[in-house]
């Protein structure tokens, strides 16, 4: 073969390789997101059976908003909003506390070296790498032991509820917050803080006027991420919740055990939309912080 033929074959092989790569990428994304797309589409199904498409309707969303009566007995508008209220309470409180604690840990790990530094840094990743069901079971066992100890010492009985769900969500959210904020603190020029100290400001004033404004986008982004993770969590909530502490993911799971209708798809679609908005906001803030 002459040189031109070899060159053409080489170009053809490279073209086929690029095409195959794009096909693999397309198949991978289809595998991940096609089921979600089908769920969203069938949330507008007029039939109460998910497997049968009988036309387009917004009645399932209207029933959630109370505009029309629920079409099926398994869709309780009151139950949905009660579960959503619990989820918002848990997500707001847990993300706020996790953001405060995670920011403090990030500043401590990035600014100081102390005995046990490596151990603490390693433990930071533990809630992120262990299976979530293991974390949920361990929290349940730990809380049960604490409740029994308190009852034996004081005679006061404590049961699972929203406070225990909040504690569980704080446990796994702190790691994510710390990592996000720490990345922002690492990009902060320490000479700015040193200059403020040289000008007579104490450490608290330096943090208030210099450090905090500069790392605020990272803190807010981490808080949104923690809020999103808490709002969507099922496993930890399942093991740490009690009577009257049903969150929205637990409510959806309870509906699935009865029957699968487009009402479940509608709730899931709304949860997906809220999570997507929060996640995109978090990523945008994180990206903006990185460009500053």
Protein Blocks (a to p, Z undefined) as FASTA:
>chain_A
ZZklmmmmmmmmmmmmmmmmmmmmmmmmmmmmmmmmmmmmmmmpfbfbfklccbdcfklm
mmmnomaccfbfklcfklmmmmmmmmmmmmmmmmmmmmmmmmmmmmmmmmpccehklmmm
mmmmmmmmpcfklmmmmmmmmmmmmmmmmmmmnopacdddfklmmmmmmmmmmmmmmmmm
mmmmmmpcfklmmmmmmnopafklmmmmmmmmmmmmmmmmmmmmmmmmmmmpmklmmmmg
cehiacfklmmmmmmmmoccfklmmmmmmmmmmmmmmmmmmmmmmmmmmmZZ
